[in-house]
């Protein structure tokens, strides 16, 4: 498809120095994949989901819009693509505008899945069209794309889409022949900027080159020239689209540079927190032709590639770049092997994994399990599994120093370490648990975390980001100097991933069907018609003593849903309904955590409600007090039509009947075997409150 598009690059301050030329970009022939649409003559088989408000095509403006005046009380409008089958990696470029308050999200709906994967979202209004670039991973499965517009109800608010283009390759690739420059952007600054070069932008007096793609005067490239700079020591920045899915491989581009010492040229990556990392700078100062650069790039989390140029003087010359490409294969055979930080993961269900203690006589960390009871919490993973416990019981002396060593991980990588701990007893907690980074010589390099005063008998989550130039390992240290000041410290569910914890915990990284209630109710709703009680979203300890959790399951300090028994009468019911779920021909697995502690605890049930059925089907149930711990439940079910999952709590005979749920996950396929499912149907096991060492 060929198209022409005129774009003006003007200079605000042209009185004291030359302005850059005004280019007219004429797009080269571009391969568009199925799912592309410019809405010129129709909607290209995109349709509005009739369960929501409709998208409306504007006949004059050739765009499609979800307008507040047509929402008519519905919260959103959903535009659904035709079924797509893209076997190779592709890039979706979306030209859109949000007017007033509203949002736009792009989802991917795999064929046969119950849930949609969120790929991208925007909620900032603009007075012009914006472009978003979203990577679509290669897949052998068919899927559909969903564009979800949510204009607020106030008059004049709208969400509009001008163009959807799907092209082969990665979104960070560009030859600068497209009218929107592949989503690349110049960080405008009044002193020095990147401009489009080539074609009608050519200045006869300039020594700028022909482009590399077509190798003539009709092609385009990006350049920055000192002749347009008004001040020096400032940086021109050309920024790629933000990657939206993990990529690793070889980044390639061509560049020209015509001065040895008049400019500084570097390439960086920048993450969502604004942190820069230099990945390349030229070894050759000046070039007389286009020069190829290959540099390895690892992007386990979203990032941009930034091309930066600064000038020392008005005779600093120019820098030009063209034909940016990417390959999933690394550029150099000597590239370091892929790092696998998961070797440091451990939930202690099958042993200590790769964690160890060096001295036999001071092994104070031991793997234990606690059976369900009303006095002592069990493990964090399932409520009935194993965890590590440091305790004076394991030593012959009144005090101890216990060190738990992790496996070595390569240096020069940023790691995100997460774990859960719990305290019991301890009059003084300053040395109850401390985390150090050790080098290969068993020398402590840094104390990265220590325990502050905390709630007892609650699994509390910790996340720590660290980076060292050398090979390192983490060491968990528990110190007890005086028997009378010490209690027990427990450790469970250690995970290590690449990247900053603040990035890896981003909202778009959550899998569909997951809800930990940290940011809202995830679309769950109350059934008001027949219920006599409500599910409440809260954090911290519930108000009635001897019932309910002391904290949530996710982090110990976050949110969960629970039923407050003191606001209900015996036998009263509270139902929490999921949003509508699509049917699937195969088995489905529901995993969640529940808390049923209190002498008067009633019933918790999971029900299946089919759209055309008058009666809900029972999938799972627990009756009576189960444990003071959060317990994991797994539920297998099948449903080939639209349905809902219902969590039903029934109050028991007394106010000590609080029931809570947290960390709900839906998975495709049957559930794996879970020891938590072996818990008796009602009440505790015979060996009540027993710790197994």
GUGU-461231 format. One line per field, with one value per residue (C-alpha): residue number from 1; x, y, z. Coordinates in nm, 3 decimals. Example, Ala and Ser with C-alpha at 12.3 -4.5 7.8 and 13.67 -1.06 7.14 Angstrom:
BEGIN
k <- [1, 2]
X <- [1.230, 1.367]
Y <- [-0.450, -0.106]
Z <- [0.780, 0.714]
***
This chain:
BEGIN
k <- [1, 2, 3, 4, 5, 6, 7, 8, 9, 10, 11, 12, 13, 14, 15, 16, 17, 18, 19, 20, 21, 22, 23, 24, 25, 26, 27, 28, 29, 30, 31, 32, 33, 34, 35, 36, 37, 38, 39, 40, 41, 42, 43, 44, 45, 46, 47, 48, 49, 50, 51, 52, 53, 54, 55, 56, 57, 58, 59, 60, 61, 62, 63, 64, 65, 66, 67, 68, 69, 70, 71, 72, 73, 74, 75, 76, 77, 78, 79, 80, 81, 82, 83, 84, 85, 86, 87, 88, 89, 90, 91, 92, 93, 94, 95, 96, 97, 98, 99, 100, 101, 102, 103, 104, 105, 106, 107, 108, 109, 110, 111, 112, 113, 114, 115, 116, 117, 118, 119, 120, 121, 122, 123, 124, 125, 126, 127, 128, 129, 130, 131, 132, 133, 134, 135, 136, 137, 138, 139, 140, 141, 142, 143, 144, 145, 146, 147, 148, 149, 150, 151, 152, 153, 154, 155, 156, 157, 158, 159, 160, 161, 162, 163, 164, 165, 166, 167, 168, 169, 170, 171, 172, 173, 174, 175, 176, 177, 178, 179, 180, 181, 182, 183, 184, 185, 186, 187, 188, 189, 190, 191, 192, 193, 194, 195, 196, 197, 198, 199, 200, 201, 202, 203, 204, 205, 206, 207, 208, 209, 210, 211, 212, 213, 214, 215, 216, 217, 218, 219, 220, 221, 222, 223, 224, 225, 226, 227, 228, 229, 230, 231, 232, 233, 234, 235, 236, 237, 238, 239, 240, 241, 242, 243, 244, 245, 246, 247, 248, 249, 250, 251, 252, 253, 254, 255, 256, 257, 258, 259, 260, 261, 262, 263, 264, 265, 266, 267, 268, 269, 270, 271, 272, 273, 274, 275, 276, 277, 278, 279, 280, 281, 282, 283, 284, 285, 286, 287, 288, 289, 290, 291, 292, 293, 294, 295, 296, 297, 298, 299, 300, 301, 302, 303, 304, 305, 306, 307, 308, 309, 310, 311, 312, 313, 314, 315, 316, 317, 318, 319, 320, 321, 322, 323, 324, 325, 326, 327, 328, 329, 330, 331, 332, 333, 334, 335, 336, 337, 338, 339, 340, 341, 342, 343, 344, 345, 346, 347, 348, 349, 350, 351, 352, 353, 354, 355, 356, 357, 358, 359, 360, 361, 362, 363, 364, 365, 366, 367, 368, 369, 370, 371, 372, 373, 374, 375, 376, 377, 378, 379, 380, 381, 382, 383, 384, 385, 386, 387, 388, 389, 390, 391, 392, 393, 394, 395, 396, 397, 398, 399, 400, 401, 402, 403, 404, 405, 406, 407, 408, 409, 410, 411, 412, 413, 414, 415, 416, 417, 418, 419, 420, 421, 422, 423, 424, 425, 426, 427, 428, 429, 430, 431, 432, 433, 434, 435, 436, 437, 438, 439, 440, 441, 442, 443, 444, 445, 446, 447, 448, 449, 450, 451, 452, 453, 454, 455, 456, 457, 458, 459, 460, 461, 462, 463, 464, 465, 466, 467, 468, 469, 470, 471, 472, 473, 474, 475, 476, 477, 478, 479, 480, 481, 482, 483, 484, 485, 486, 487, 488, 489, 490, 491, 492, 493, 494, 495, 496, 497, 498, 499, 500, 501, 502, 503, 504, 505, 506, 507, 508, 509, 510, 511, 512, 513, 514, 515, 516, 517, 518, 519, 520, 521, 522, 523, 524, 525, 526, 527, 528, 529, 530, 531, 532, 533, 534, 535, 536, 537, 538, 539, 540, 541, 542, 543, 544, 545, 546, 547, 548, 549, 550, 551, 552, 553, 554, 555, 556, 557, 558, 559, 560, 561, 562, 563, 564, 565, 566, 567, 568, 569, 570, 571, 572, 573, 574, 575, 576, 577, 578, 579, 580, 581, 582, 583, 584, 585, 586, 587, 588, 589, 590, 591, 592, 593, 594, 595, 596, 597, 598, 599, 600, 601, 602, 603, 604, 605, 606, 607, 608, 609, 610, 611, 612, 613, 614, 615, 616, 617, 618, 619, 620, 621, 622, 623, 624, 625, 626, 627, 628, 629, 630, 631, 632, 633, 634, 635, 636, 637, 638, 639, 640, 641, 642, 643, 644, 645, 646, 647, 648, 649, 650, 651, 652, 653, 654, 655, 656, 657, 658, 659, 660, 661, 662, 663, 664, 665, 666, 667, 668, 669, 670, 671, 672, 673, 674, 675, 676, 677, 678, 679, 680, 681, 682, 683, 684, 685, 686, 687, 688, 689, 690, 691, 692, 693]
X <- [0.000, 0.152, 0.059, 0.173, 0.189, 0.321, 0.479, 0.635, 0.946, 0.965, 1.195, 1.053, 1.357, 1.467, 1.569, 1.929, 2.024, 1.920, 1.609, 1.618, 1.452, 1.086, 1.057, 0.767, 0.766, 0.635, 0.598, 0.759, 0.564, 0.489, 0.379, 0.070, -0.047, -0.407, -0.565, -0.445, -0.707, -0.713, -1.098, -1.106, -1.390, -1.498, -1.392, -1.188, -1.395, -1.344, -1.673, -1.814, -1.881, -2.258, -2.235, -2.091, -2.131, -2.063, -1.770, -1.883, -1.700, -1.674, -1.759, -1.581, -1.277, -1.207, -1.155, -1.354, -1.457, -1.614, -1.792, -1.939, -2.266, -2.313, -2.197, -2.551, -2.462, -2.220, -1.868, -1.679, -1.684, -1.495, -1.372, -1.287, -1.056, -1.108, -0.931, -0.558, -0.283, 0.062, 0.328, 0.616, 0.691, 0.505, 0.450, 0.118, 0.125, -0.182, -0.266, -0.515, -0.643, -0.804, -1.011, -1.091, -1.102, -1.082, -0.858, -0.772, -0.638, -0.524, -0.588, -0.499, -0.756, -0.599, -0.832, -0.980, -0.863, -1.101, -0.910, -0.764, -0.399, -0.342, -0.070, -0.083, -0.282, -0.304, -0.512, -0.365, -0.565, -0.404, -0.498, -0.342, -0.304, -0.052, 0.118, 0.173, 0.389, 0.310, 0.507, 0.303, 0.500, 0.522, 0.266, 0.113, -0.224, -0.500, -0.608, -0.810, -0.718, -0.952, -0.945, -1.125, -1.221, -1.349, -1.450, -1.587, -1.954, -1.897, -1.999, -1.723, -1.507, -1.409, -1.155, -1.070, -0.859, -0.725, -0.518, -0.413, -0.109, 0.044, 0.384, 0.640, 0.930, 1.003, 0.874, 1.225, 1.310, 1.285, 1.414, 1.242, 1.041, 0.709, 0.512, 0.508, 0.877, 0.786, 0.694, 1.043, 1.037, 1.270, 1.301, 1.246, 1.480, 1.525, 1.895, 1.960, 1.729, 1.708, 1.550, 1.436, 1.694, 1.678, 1.421, 1.292, 1.451, 1.794, 1.979, 2.190, 2.461, 2.473, 2.715, 2.451, 2.454, 2.205, 2.001, 2.117, 1.788, 1.738, 2.086, 1.961, 1.823, 1.462, 1.507, 1.501, 1.712, 1.748, 2.024, 2.140, 2.359, 2.564, 2.464, 2.119, 2.252, 2.208, 2.390, 2.651, 2.708, 2.340, 2.207, 1.979, 1.782, 1.610, 1.403, 1.262, 0.917, 0.908, 0.932, 0.616, 0.739, 1.078, 1.334, 1.698, 1.923, 2.121, 2.038, 2.184, 2.193, 2.394, 2.548, 2.761, 2.968, 3.172, 3.381, 3.641, 3.622, 3.328, 3.053, 2.980, 2.761, 2.630, 2.347, 2.166, 1.877, 1.630, 1.380, 1.042, 1.204, 1.423, 1.749, 2.003, 2.260, 2.513, 2.532, 2.754, 2.976, 3.180, 3.541, 3.580, 3.529, 3.469, 3.322, 3.302, 3.022, 2.746, 2.897, 2.721, 2.694, 2.590, 2.529, 2.376, 2.072, 1.885, 1.542, 1.365, 1.150, 1.013, 1.277, 1.357, 1.669, 1.798, 2.041, 2.219, 2.439, 2.604, 2.823, 3.127, 3.109, 2.926, 3.173, 3.074, 2.949, 2.659, 2.556, 2.307, 2.149, 1.936, 1.801, 1.764, 1.695, 1.677, 1.744, 1.660, 2.008, 2.294, 2.547, 2.861, 2.939, 3.142, 2.835, 2.798, 2.551, 2.192, 2.160, 1.910, 1.838, 1.569, 1.841, 1.802, 1.426, 1.302, 0.974, 1.138, 0.867, 1.120, 1.427, 1.668, 1.713, 2.059, 2.067, 2.306, 2.470, 2.847, 2.911, 2.750, 2.772, 2.583, 2.301, 2.024, 1.810, 1.594, 1.319, 0.992, 0.619, 0.319, -0.010, -0.329, -0.409, -0.550, -0.229, 0.076, 0.096, 0.202, 0.408, 0.335, 0.320, 0.018, -0.049, 0.037, 0.384, 0.740, 0.948, 1.274, 1.285, 1.575, 1.539, 1.755, 1.608, 1.854, 2.167, 2.333, 2.417, 2.183, 2.252, 2.334, 2.436, 2.265, 2.376, 2.180, 2.383, 2.224, 2.376, 2.621, 2.481, 2.684, 2.777, 2.678, 2.310, 2.032, 1.841, 1.505, 1.500, 1.167, 1.097, 0.855, 0.941, 0.749, 0.840, 0.723, 0.836, 1.148, 1.163, 1.436, 1.421, 1.719, 1.924, 1.641, 1.689, 1.951, 2.034, 2.390, 2.549, 2.866, 3.134, 3.307, 3.553, 3.272, 3.331, 3.026, 3.004, 2.693, 2.415, 2.112, 1.823, 1.751, 1.433, 1.251, 0.980, 0.698, 0.374, 0.424, 0.287, 0.221, 0.403, 0.542, 0.676, 1.004, 1.147, 1.503, 1.681, 2.058, 2.344, 2.714, 3.003, 3.127, 2.979, 2.773, 2.530, 2.271, 2.313, 2.027, 2.161, 1.971, 2.146, 2.034, 2.265, 2.043, 1.798, 1.543, 1.533, 1.494, 1.207, 1.167, 1.214, 1.071, 1.164, 0.975, 0.912, 1.240, 1.241, 1.501, 1.435, 1.627, 1.541, 1.427, 1.151, 0.957, 0.941, 0.876, 0.577, 0.416, 0.040, 0.071, 0.287, 0.006, -0.136, -0.504, -0.733, -0.513, -0.631, -0.459, -0.696, -0.403, -0.541, -0.912, -1.172, -1.069, -1.427, -1.567, -1.908, -2.157, -2.484, -2.715, -3.055, -3.043, -2.741, -2.762, -2.391, -2.109, -1.757, -1.526, -1.189, -0.960, -0.601, -0.455, -0.617, -0.993, -1.171, -1.311, -1.061, -0.981, -1.108, -0.996, -0.643, -0.386, -0.275, -0.321, -0.154, 0.027, 0.258, 0.122, 0.047, -0.180, -0.548, -0.781, -1.156, -1.340, -1.682, -1.726, -1.938, -2.036, -2.243, -2.446, -2.669, -2.612, -2.693, -2.669, -2.496, -2.252, -2.169, -1.881, -1.926, -1.652, -1.700, -1.836, -1.588, -1.580, -1.629, -1.352, -1.356, -1.078, -1.029, -0.974, -0.801, -0.896, -0.637, -0.699, -0.610, -0.870, -0.866, -1.113, -1.010, -1.253, -1.449, -1.779, -1.666, -1.935, -1.901, -1.704, -1.812, -1.709, -2.001, -2.028, -2.306, -2.373, -2.541, -2.847, -2.878, -3.117, -2.912, -2.550, -2.324, -2.108, -1.737, -1.563, -1.652, -1.493, -1.688, -1.581, -1.249, -0.960, -0.642, -0.492, -0.289, -0.386, -0.462, -0.430, -0.720, -0.721, -1.045, -1.080, -1.380, -1.498, -1.750, -1.793, -2.019, -2.015, -2.015, -1.927, -1.741, -1.904, -1.738, -2.015, -1.958, -2.222, -2.189, -2.154, -2.317, -2.100, -1.927, -1.596, -1.678, -1.480, -1.395, -1.136, -0.998, -0.694, -0.464, -0.712, -0.564, -0.735, -0.519, -0.571, -0.555, -0.604, -0.470, -0.151, -0.161, -0.178, -0.112, -0.354, -0.641, -0.575, -0.703, -1.005, -1.340, -1.415, -1.197, -0.837, -0.625, -0.571, -0.216, -0.342, -0.077, 0.214, 0.541, 0.734, 1.114]
Y <- [0.000, 0.333, 0.656, 1.015, 1.218, 1.569, 1.651, 1.986, 2.013, 2.380, 2.574, 2.794, 3.017, 3.092, 3.453, 3.391, 3.073, 2.868, 2.652, 2.289, 2.213, 2.118, 1.759, 1.599, 1.227, 0.998, 0.648, 0.361, 0.046, -0.109, -0.464, -0.457, -0.776, -0.887, -0.686, -0.352, -0.084, 0.287, 0.306, 0.491, 0.293, 0.061, -0.117, -0.403, -0.671, -0.506, -0.526, -0.382, -0.629, -0.603, -0.660, -0.309, 0.033, 0.066, 0.218, 0.462, 0.526, 0.892, 0.920, 1.253, 1.217, 0.849, 0.733, 0.532, 0.665, 0.574, 0.891, 0.969, 1.070, 0.713, 0.519, 0.537, 0.424, 0.150, 0.178, 0.093, 0.016, -0.290, -0.319, -0.678, -0.766, -1.057, -1.382, -1.340, -1.595, -1.433, -1.701, -1.451, -1.161, -0.845, -0.488, -0.313, 0.066, 0.238, 0.603, 0.723, 1.021, 1.052, 1.368, 1.463, 1.194, 0.839, 0.546, 0.305, -0.048, -0.315, -0.680, -1.008, -1.290, -1.632, -1.883, -2.110, -1.903, -1.768, -1.443, -1.157, -1.052, -0.678, -0.562, -0.184, 0.099, 0.481, 0.724, 1.069, 1.316, 1.491, 1.760, 1.569, 1.217, 0.998, 0.677, 0.362, 0.066, -0.277, -0.595, -0.905, -1.221, -1.504, -1.773, -2.074, -2.008, -1.796, -1.489, -1.169, -0.814, -0.611, -0.231, -0.121, 0.248, 0.403, 0.768, 0.921, 1.016, 1.392, 1.559, 1.600, 1.309, 1.050, 0.786, 0.773, 0.544, 0.679, 0.387, 0.032, -0.096, -0.438, -0.486, -0.769, -0.741, -0.576, -0.235, -0.099, -0.159, 0.136, 0.258, 0.597, 0.566, 0.547, 0.869, 0.828, 0.726, 0.388, 0.558, 0.703, 1.045, 1.340, 1.476, 1.836, 2.092, 2.455, 2.410, 2.085, 1.822, 1.522, 1.587, 1.384, 1.388, 1.295, 1.346, 1.703, 1.786, 1.798, 2.129, 2.178, 2.344, 2.057, 1.766, 1.529, 1.180, 0.983, 0.747, 0.389, 0.206, 0.309, 0.456, 0.765, 1.110, 0.993, 0.786, 0.909, 0.884, 1.073, 1.322, 1.589, 1.876, 2.128, 2.401, 2.411, 2.406, 2.727, 2.619, 2.356, 2.092, 1.994, 1.659, 1.565, 1.249, 1.016, 0.758, 0.426, 0.299, 0.131, -0.247, -0.413, -0.770, -0.919, -0.921, -1.030, -1.036, -0.821, -0.455, -0.328, 0.015, 0.221, 0.557, 0.834, 1.087, 1.357, 1.515, 1.359, 1.569, 1.803, 1.569, 1.293, 1.002, 0.729, 0.474, 0.395, 0.190, 0.359, 0.173, 0.287, 0.433, 0.660, 0.473, 0.489, 0.225, 0.290, -0.002, 0.146, 0.435, 0.457, 0.350, 0.531, 0.905, 1.004, 0.796, 0.862, 0.610, 0.432, 0.213, -0.092, -0.135, -0.456, -0.450, -0.710, -0.601, -0.776, -0.642, -0.867, -0.567, -0.266, -0.023, 0.230, 0.267, 0.625, 0.767, 1.071, 1.332, 1.641, 1.906, 2.093, 2.372, 2.503, 2.302, 1.981, 1.833, 1.591, 1.240, 1.040, 0.699, 0.468, 0.114, 0.006, -0.368, -0.642, -1.017, -1.259, -1.412, -1.241, -1.054, -1.211, -1.576, -1.475, -1.318, -1.428, -1.712, -1.637, -1.587, -1.810, -1.651, -1.912, -2.138, -1.923, -1.990, -2.214, -2.286, -2.560, -2.813, -3.068, -2.970, -2.676, -2.645, -2.486, -2.319, -2.453, -2.398, -2.431, -2.538, -2.857, -2.751, -2.426, -2.543, -2.339, -2.321, -2.630, -2.730, -2.784, -2.819, -2.729, -2.910, -2.697, -2.562, -2.260, -2.144, -2.158, -2.049, -2.295, -2.227, -1.945, -2.161, -2.379, -2.346, -2.714, -2.739, -2.680, -2.373, -2.285, -2.204, -2.066, -2.144, -2.192, -2.542, -2.647, -2.537, -2.649, -2.292, -2.020, -1.806, -1.864, -1.716, -1.893, -1.828, -1.958, -1.930, -1.907, -2.009, -1.780, -1.556, -1.371, -1.007, -0.699, -0.788, -0.619, -0.874, -0.861, -1.079, -1.158, -1.366, -1.401, -1.413, -1.447, -1.389, -1.560, -1.427, -1.205, -0.921, -0.763, -0.795, -0.593, -0.907, -1.155, -1.157, -0.972, -1.009, -0.974, -0.993, -1.210, -1.243, -1.562, -1.541, -1.550, -1.186, -0.973, -0.693, -0.517, -0.541, -0.484, -0.539, -0.588, -0.653, -0.367, -0.413, -0.608, -0.790, -1.136, -1.454, -1.298, -1.392, -1.060, -1.010, -0.833, -0.729, -0.603, -0.483, -0.517, -0.517, -0.595, -0.608, -0.942, -1.290, -1.285, -1.479, -1.381, -1.489, -1.483, -1.434, -1.478, -1.384, -1.463, -1.333, -1.409, -1.695, -1.479, -1.213, -1.454, -1.636, -1.800, -1.657, -1.834, -1.804, -1.919, -1.869, -1.714, -1.600, -1.413, -1.251, -1.020, -0.650, -0.389, -0.507, -0.187, -0.272, -0.646, -0.569, -0.340, -0.361, -0.488, -0.779, -0.947, -1.249, -1.250, -1.413, -1.311, -1.092, -1.006, -0.713, -0.473, -0.215, -0.292, -0.566, -0.689, -0.682, -0.898, -0.784, -0.848, -1.030, -0.782, -0.934, -1.233, -1.168, -1.060, -0.981, -0.823, -0.907, -0.623, -0.525, -0.445, -0.461, -0.545, -0.742, -0.790, -0.622, -0.927, -1.112, -1.482, -1.487, -1.365, -1.311, -1.068, -0.967, -1.060, -1.358, -1.162, -0.945, -0.952, -0.579, -0.566, -0.609, -0.909, -0.977, -1.101, -1.138, -0.968, -1.210, -0.956, -0.771, -1.082, -1.335, -1.712, -1.863, -1.533, -1.554, -1.327, -1.399, -1.257, -1.297, -1.293, -1.103, -1.302, -1.566, -1.714, -2.086, -2.327, -2.678, -2.799, -2.826, -2.512, -2.468, -2.218, -2.154, -1.927, -1.881, -1.888, -1.814, -1.985, -1.928, -1.895, -2.130, -2.033, -2.050, -2.148, -2.253, -2.135, -2.267, -2.216, -2.232, -2.233, -2.026, -2.096, -1.822, -2.029, -2.236, -2.162, -2.347, -2.294, -2.602, -2.674, -2.710, -2.696, -2.649, -2.620, -2.625, -2.505, -2.380, -2.489, -2.313, -1.988, -1.995, -1.897, -2.224, -2.290, -2.442, -2.582, -2.644, -2.826, -2.751, -2.743, -2.513, -2.457, -2.152, -1.809, -1.842, -1.692, -1.823, -1.746, -1.741, -1.802, -1.750, -1.856, -1.726, -1.981, -1.985, -1.709, -1.385, -1.573, -1.670, -1.430, -1.585, -1.437, -1.504, -1.370, -1.429, -1.576, -1.730, -1.898, -2.132, -2.320, -2.697, -2.928, -2.838, -3.003, -3.217, -2.998, -3.136, -2.876, -3.068, -3.357, -3.151, -3.315, -3.183, -3.028, -2.936, -3.024, -3.333, -3.564, -3.434, -3.085, -2.809, -3.045, -2.917, -3.171, -3.121]
Z <- [0.000, -0.105, 0.065, 0.087, 0.403, 0.455, 0.787, 0.875, 1.088, 1.178, 1.407, 1.683, 1.699, 1.341, 1.384, 1.484, 1.297, 0.992, 1.011, 0.902, 0.570, 0.551, 0.422, 0.241, 0.320, 0.048, 0.190, 0.010, -0.070, 0.268, 0.344, 0.562, 0.731, 0.792, 1.073, 0.930, 0.869, 0.786, 0.806, 0.469, 0.318, 0.598, 0.915, 0.755, 0.934, 1.274, 1.465, 1.786, 2.066, 2.105, 2.479, 2.509, 2.350, 1.976, 1.793, 1.522, 1.194, 1.101, 0.730, 0.677, 0.898, 0.813, 1.170, 1.423, 1.760, 2.095, 2.204, 2.546, 2.378, 2.248, 2.553, 2.699, 3.050, 2.940, 3.072, 2.753, 2.382, 2.253, 1.893, 1.789, 1.500, 1.261, 1.351, 1.283, 1.225, 1.228, 1.251, 1.258, 1.491, 1.387, 1.503, 1.544, 1.503, 1.637, 1.564, 1.826, 2.023, 2.366, 2.411, 2.770, 3.039, 2.912, 2.828, 2.549, 2.592, 2.347, 2.441, 2.273, 2.284, 2.207, 2.047, 2.316, 2.615, 2.879, 2.928, 2.728, 2.762, 2.807, 2.566, 2.597, 2.751, 2.753, 2.960, 2.891, 2.680, 2.382, 2.130, 1.839, 1.703, 1.885, 1.777, 1.981, 1.875, 2.020, 1.952, 1.861, 1.941, 1.690, 1.764, 1.591, 1.757, 1.607, 1.802, 1.791, 1.893, 2.112, 2.139, 2.454, 2.466, 2.789, 2.747, 3.065, 3.061, 3.049, 2.721, 2.463, 2.579, 2.319, 2.220, 1.848, 1.625, 1.296, 1.176, 1.264, 1.074, 1.135, 0.969, 0.978, 1.221, 1.554, 1.659, 1.720, 1.352, 1.109, 0.772, 0.821, 0.499, 0.687, 0.731, 1.111, 1.137, 1.292, 1.618, 1.671, 1.837, 1.867, 2.219, 2.112, 2.255, 2.155, 2.084, 1.898, 1.739, 1.505, 1.164, 0.865, 0.588, 0.222, -0.056, -0.087, 0.246, 0.080, 0.096, -0.222, -0.011, 0.238, 0.237, 0.379, 0.226, 0.020, 0.235, 0.290, 0.225, -0.140, -0.191, -0.373, -0.305, -0.270, 0.045, 0.404, 0.717, 1.047, 1.108, 1.350, 1.225, 1.422, 1.178, 1.342, 1.698, 1.897, 2.209, 2.258, 2.523, 2.479, 2.358, 2.068, 2.151, 1.903, 2.093, 1.973, 2.073, 2.414, 2.385, 2.513, 2.538, 2.638, 2.353, 2.335, 2.033, 1.790, 1.727, 1.397, 1.234, 0.984, 1.066, 0.914, 1.104, 0.930, 1.209, 1.434, 1.747, 1.700, 1.825, 2.072, 1.957, 2.194, 2.210, 2.535, 2.663, 2.898, 3.117, 3.243, 3.555, 3.340, 3.409, 3.125, 3.029, 2.752, 2.507, 2.230, 2.129, 1.805, 1.784, 1.449, 1.476, 1.112, 0.826, 0.452, 0.391, 0.579, 0.851, 1.001, 1.380, 1.555, 1.930, 2.160, 2.354, 2.637, 2.726, 2.979, 3.072, 2.873, 2.749, 2.475, 2.262, 2.269, 2.008, 2.152, 1.982, 2.138, 1.968, 2.092, 1.833, 1.527, 1.318, 1.486, 1.158, 1.143, 1.250, 1.043, 1.106, 0.891, 0.860, 1.222, 1.240, 1.502, 1.507, 1.790, 1.741, 1.925, 1.711, 1.855, 1.921, 2.225, 2.385, 2.745, 2.804, 2.894, 3.270, 3.449, 3.788, 3.859, 4.003, 4.316, 4.340, 4.619, 4.797, 5.012, 4.927, 4.798, 4.999, 5.022, 4.641, 4.595, 4.938, 5.202, 5.541, 5.566, 5.924, 6.048, 6.413, 6.350, 6.126, 6.277, 5.962, 5.929, 5.692, 5.878, 5.813, 6.026, 5.999, 5.989, 6.335, 6.517, 6.689, 6.462, 6.097, 5.830, 5.516, 5.272, 4.957, 5.037, 5.410, 5.455, 5.298, 5.412, 5.497, 5.673, 6.043, 6.250, 6.619, 6.930, 6.954, 6.683, 6.874, 7.196, 7.296, 7.429, 7.121, 6.754, 6.420, 6.132, 5.772, 5.474, 5.151, 4.806, 4.470, 4.286, 4.011, 3.740, 3.790, 3.589, 3.598, 3.788, 3.996, 4.169, 4.482, 4.648, 4.957, 5.248, 5.616, 5.943, 6.308, 6.623, 6.959, 6.954, 7.204, 6.990, 6.613, 6.485, 6.407, 6.366, 5.988, 5.783, 5.413, 5.279, 4.935, 4.940, 4.671, 4.552, 4.840, 5.100, 5.185, 5.262, 5.002, 5.126, 5.379, 5.156, 5.399, 5.767, 5.958, 6.122, 6.384, 6.226, 6.296, 6.441, 6.284, 5.942, 5.623, 5.497, 5.145, 5.068, 4.730, 4.684, 4.369, 4.360, 4.109, 4.154, 3.904, 4.035, 4.083, 4.402, 4.617, 4.876, 5.238, 5.489, 5.843, 6.169, 6.494, 6.846, 7.120, 7.414, 7.444, 7.630, 7.355, 7.065, 6.907, 6.568, 6.219, 5.915, 5.545, 5.236, 4.862, 4.743, 4.378, 4.170, 3.831, 3.598, 3.624, 3.873, 4.108, 4.044, 3.674, 3.700, 3.922, 3.663, 3.597, 3.240, 3.349, 3.544, 3.363, 3.269, 3.523, 3.816, 4.103, 4.430, 4.508, 4.551, 4.307, 4.308, 4.286, 3.936, 3.814, 4.094, 4.216, 4.497, 4.442, 4.612, 4.534, 4.769, 4.991, 5.355, 5.380, 5.180, 5.076, 5.186, 5.039, 5.333, 5.455, 5.794, 6.074, 6.083, 6.380, 6.559, 6.778, 6.730, 6.372, 6.032, 5.896, 6.035, 5.686, 5.322, 5.154, 4.878, 5.088, 5.444, 5.426, 5.120, 5.043, 5.048, 5.035, 5.341, 5.502, 5.843, 6.045, 6.312, 6.048, 5.963, 6.135, 6.145, 5.805, 5.617, 5.279, 5.093, 4.729, 4.524, 4.147, 3.885, 3.561, 3.267, 3.152, 2.801, 2.764, 2.667, 2.525, 2.754, 3.131, 3.340, 3.675, 3.945, 4.217, 4.516, 4.883, 5.158, 5.530, 5.765, 6.126, 6.417, 6.639, 6.474, 6.110, 5.862, 5.496, 5.194, 4.856, 4.494, 4.250, 3.871, 3.712, 3.345, 3.147, 3.057, 3.374, 3.659, 3.921, 4.022, 4.029, 4.333, 4.248, 4.589, 4.959, 5.304, 5.631, 5.976, 6.109, 5.885, 6.001, 6.122, 5.795, 5.443, 5.264, 4.891, 4.701, 4.348, 4.160, 3.825, 3.609, 3.247, 3.081, 2.708, 2.737, 2.898, 3.276, 3.614, 3.919, 4.257, 4.598, 4.854, 5.228, 5.484, 5.839, 6.117, 6.463, 6.622, 6.526, 6.509, 6.153, 5.931, 5.592, 5.352, 5.001, 4.811, 4.511, 4.263, 3.947, 3.650, 3.441, 3.119, 3.157, 3.457, 3.802, 3.919, 4.232, 4.542, 4.892, 5.025, 4.870, 5.108, 5.399, 5.564, 5.446, 5.785, 6.080, 6.163, 6.129, 6.428, 6.490, 6.566, 6.596, 6.529, 6.379, 6.173, 6.159]
***
